[in-house]
Amino acid sequence: MIDHMNIQRSEFAVSDFLKWQLGKELDLSPSFQRRPVWSKKAKSFFIDTILRGLPIPIIFLRERTDVEKLATVREVVDGQQRIRTLLSFIQPDSLPDFKEALDDFKISRTHNSTLGGKRYADLSPEMKKRIISYKLTVHILPSDTDDRQILDIFRRMNATGTKLNDQELRNAEYFGEFAQSVYELAYQYLDEWRSWGLFSEMDIARMREAEFVSELYILCLNGITEQAQKIIDKHYEENDTTFASRKAVERRVSAVLKKIDDDFGSEISTSIFANKIWFYPLFAAVMEYFYGKGTGLTASPERPLSTDISAALARLTERYGDPGALDDATKKLVSGRSNRKTNREALMKLIIRAFPK
């Protein structure tokens, strides 16, 4: 007969966890738990998620009966960092091992411009209530569940998952200015990614459109680069605390994407540009055409923004007969070159030559 585990599924308010902690009925550090490793930015992002009433992952507890104290102790099997973040934010002295350098934090303006710089004590009664009354989805494992079974549960939970891609890993590591800006702009153009056929629903679910926006940001800052994950990682790291060019980059990327959509949006999905390999040099060509060469973000457009780029792209495809012939032509143009930067530059120059002089 197959063993069956009777897991209780329930909801508890944040205030319940605080009550358990103050009553010494909560164990945040059973032997199999990891130590708290969240950065202060990650903690701020989590509190902002709670304040907005957005869902968070399930908390796993195991109930144990303390026969000496005649009390139930709830061990946090999975969710230690979430619970510790809440407790340290609401009532720091509820944690006997509270360390200021590790546990003390404020809400970041990056995550919430209205509440940035505030601690729990600084919040309005309404905001405090939002946090305290927030309902956590909890799965409670039976008291006779041993550590081997818990480790098997984690193994099974992860066995059916897909290995995280580079952008998903960044999402778990960076919570600062660059990351927030990228995701906000990526969300803003969600309808366009779909209508252009540039990314599938699975691509979007796995944040590939956010990774592409990251590349467009880097294009604005540094010009055409290699299509390398290490370059993207470097920009997330260097611009995590402050992203001085944030507003300028957002304006530039939004202006170019809007121009492409206004002039050519309805045709992208049936063209070779419905592929990020082609869309990237298209973006680079349009940006250079209107803003001039170089990577400066303060340059004024050299040509009127009213120029219709769809006519230029029509001339480009007409010159080569059809998109297939254009594709063949560019393959010949970049054949034998392994440098992706060189390939991108060659494609961009081919596109920009079709624009009016």
N, C-alpha and C positions, 0 to 999 in steps of 0.2 A: 504494500500500500504506500502511496506517495504521501510524505509528510506535508502537513498543511499548517501554516503559521497564522494565527488569529491576530491580525493587526487592527488596532482600534484607530479609526480615522475621526478626527475632531478638529475644533477650532478653539483657540484660547487667545484672549486679549494680551497685549504687551503688559498690562498691569498685573496679569496672573503670574507672568514670569518674574516680575519685580517682587511680588509678594512671596513667591517660592524662594527667591534668592535671599530676601531679608529673613525668611524663616528657616534658612539653611536646608531647604528641601530641593535644591537644584545643584547638580554637579556639572560644572562647565568643562571639567577636564578629566574625563575617564581615561584609562590607560591608552586606548586606541585613538584618542583625539589628537589632532594636530595643534600645535601652539598657535596663538593668535598672530597673524602675519599681515593683516590688512593695513594698508597705508591710511593716513588721515584723509586723503582725497577719496579713497574708496569708502571710508566711513561716512564722509559728508554726502557722497552720492547715494549711499544706502538710506540715510535719514531723509534725504530729499524724496526718495522713492516712497518712503512711508508717508511723508507729508502729503504727497500727491494721491495717495490711496491706490497706488499701483501694486500689482501682485509681486510676490517674492517666492523663491523656491520653498518646498515643503521642509519643515523642521522634523527631525526624527528624534524621539525620546525613548528611553527604556526605563520603565518603572521598577524600582527596587524597594522592598520593605525593610526598614531599619527596625529590627525586633527589639533593640535596646531602647530606642526613643519612641517606639510605637508610631512611626511616621513613614510616609512614603517619600522616597527620594527619586527625583527624575533626572536621569543622566542624559546629557545632550549628546546623542550619537552623531548627528549631523546638523550643523547650524550654529556651532559654537561662536564663530566670528560675528554672525548676525545678532545673536543674543547678547554677546559681550559688548558689541557696539551700542546697542540700545541701553543696556544697563549703565555703561560708562557715560553715556550722554545724559541720561535722565537723572541718575543718582550715583555719582562716582564712588561715594563711600560704601556702596553696596558690594563693591569688589574688594576683598581683602588684599589682593595682589595688584591693586591699581597702580600703574606707573604713569606719571605725568607725560613723559616723553613718548610713551606708546599709546596711552588710552585717552589723553586729553585732546579734544579737538573742537572746532567750531564748524558751522555750516559754511561752505565755501560760496563766494559770489559767483563762481563759475557755474555752480549747479543751481543756485537760487539767488537771483539778483536782489530780491526783496528781503530775504532773510539772511543774506550773506554776512558773516562775522558774528552771528549770534550763537549763544549756547542755549541749552534748554531753559535755564532760568530767565533768559531775555525774551522768550517767546510769549505771545499773547495767550490768554487762557484757551482760546479756540484752537490755536496751533498745538498747545500742550495736550489738549483733549484728543486731537487727531492722532497723536503718537500713542498715548496711553491706551486708547480704545481700539487701536488698529488690531484686526484679527489675523492671527497667524495660523495657517493650516498646519496641523500637526498629525503625524503618524506615531502612535505609541506601540512599541514592541512589547510583547509579553515579558513578564519579569524573569521567566526561565530561559530567555534568549541568551545564549552564551556568546562570547567574543568571536568565536569561529563562525557562528551563524551571521553575526553582524558583518564581518569581513566578507562573507559569501554574498550578503545582500548588496554591498558596495560593488563587488566584482560583477554581479549580474546587472546592476544598474548601469555600469559603464561598458559592459560587454556588447550591448546592443546599440551603443552610440557610435558616432562617426568621429574620427580623429579631428581635433580642432584645426582649422586652417590658420594662416598667419594673422588675418584680421580678427578672428575670434579670440586668438591669444592676446592681441593688443587690447581688445575690448575688456579682457579680464585684468589687464595690467595698468592701463592708462585711463585716468579720469579727469585730466586737466583740460586746459584751454584748447589745445590743438584737437584733441579727441572730440570734445563737445561741439566744436565748430564743424568738424567733418560730419558728424552724425546729424546735426541739425540741417545742414545744407543737403545731405543725402536724402533725408526725409522730405525736405521741401520739394525735391524733384522726383518723388516716387512715381507720380503719374507719367512723367516723361520717360523714365527708365523703361516703364512698361510699354507705353505707346510706341517708343522708338524701337522696341525689340532688342534693346541693348543688353538687358539682363533678364534671365528667367526668374520665376517665382522662387525656385530653389536658390539661385544666385543671391537674390535679395534676402532670403531667410538666413543665408550664411554670410551676409555682410559684404559681399563682393562689390556691391555698388559703393559702399563706404570706402573700401580700399581704393577704388578707382577715383573717387573724389579726392582722396589723399594724394594720388598722383597728380591730379589737376592743380592742387594747392602747391605741390612741389614744383610743378611746371611754372607757375606764376612767380615763385620765389627764386628758383635757380635755373630756369630754362629746361630744355629737354635733357633728361637723364636716362641712365640705364633703367630697365624695368626690374629693379632688384628690391627684394624685401628688406635688405639691410639698410637701404637708403630711406625707405618709409619708416622703419623702426627708429632711425636716427632723428627724424623730424618729430616723431611723437615724443621721444625722450627730451630733446632739446627745447621743445615748445610746450612742455607739460605744465610747468609752473606759470609761465607767462608766454603769450603769443602776441608779440608786439604788433605784428602786421595783420592781425586777425581781421579787422574791419576792412582793410584794403583788399586783402585776398578774397574775402567773401563777396565784396562788391564786384571785383574783377571776374571771378568765376561765374557769379550769377549773371552778370551782363553778357558774357560770351555765350553761356548756355541759353539764355533767353533769346539772343540774336539768332543762334542756330535754330531754335525751335520756331521762332516767328517766321523765318525765311524758308526753312527747309524741313521743319518738324514732321509734316504729313508725308514726306517722301523717304525719311530715314529708314523706316522699317523694311522697305523694299529695295534698299540700296546696299552697297558694300559697307556703308557707314554704320549699319546695325551690328557692329562688331567693335569691341573696344580697341582692337589692334588698329583699326582704321579711324575710329572716332577720336582717339587721342591726337593723331596728327591733324585731323580736321579742326579740333579745338585749338591746337597750337597755331595752325595757319590763320584761323579767324582772329585769334588774339593778336598775332603779329601784324596782320593786315590793318586792324583798327588801332592798335596801341603802339605800333612800331617795334623795331627789334630791341633786344635786350630784356632784362628781367626786372627792371625798375617798376614799382607799382604806382608811381606818381606821374608817369608820362601821360600826356593828353592824347586822345585819339588823333591820328594823322589824317584820317579820312572820315567823311560823314557817316554816322551810324545808320543812315537810311539806305545805304547800298544793299542791294538784294543779293545775298550770297547764293541763293538757289540757282540764279542764272549762271553764275560762275561754275557751279558744280555740274550744271547741265552741259556747259561747254566742255568741261573736263571729260564727262562720260561720252559726249558726242565725238570728241577727238579720238577716243580709243574704241568707239563703236558700241560697246556695252560694258556693264560692270565686270563681266568675266574677262574681257580683253584688257580692261584697266588693271585688273588684278594681276594678269599675266605680265603686263608691262612693268608693274612695280616689282614683281618677283625677279624679273630680269635686272631691274635697276639695283636691287639689293642682293642679288645672288652672290654667294660666296662670302658674305660678310656675316660674321657671328656676333658683332657688336650691336646690341639692340638700340643703343643710342644713335648709331649711324643709320640704322634702318628707319627709326622714327624721324630723323632729320630729313632723310631722302624722301619719305612719303609726304612730309609737311611741305617741302619745297615743290613737289609735284602738284600738290593741291593749290598752293598759293600762286603758282604761275597762271592759273586759270582766272584769278581775280582781275578786275579792271585795273588798268595802269593809270 
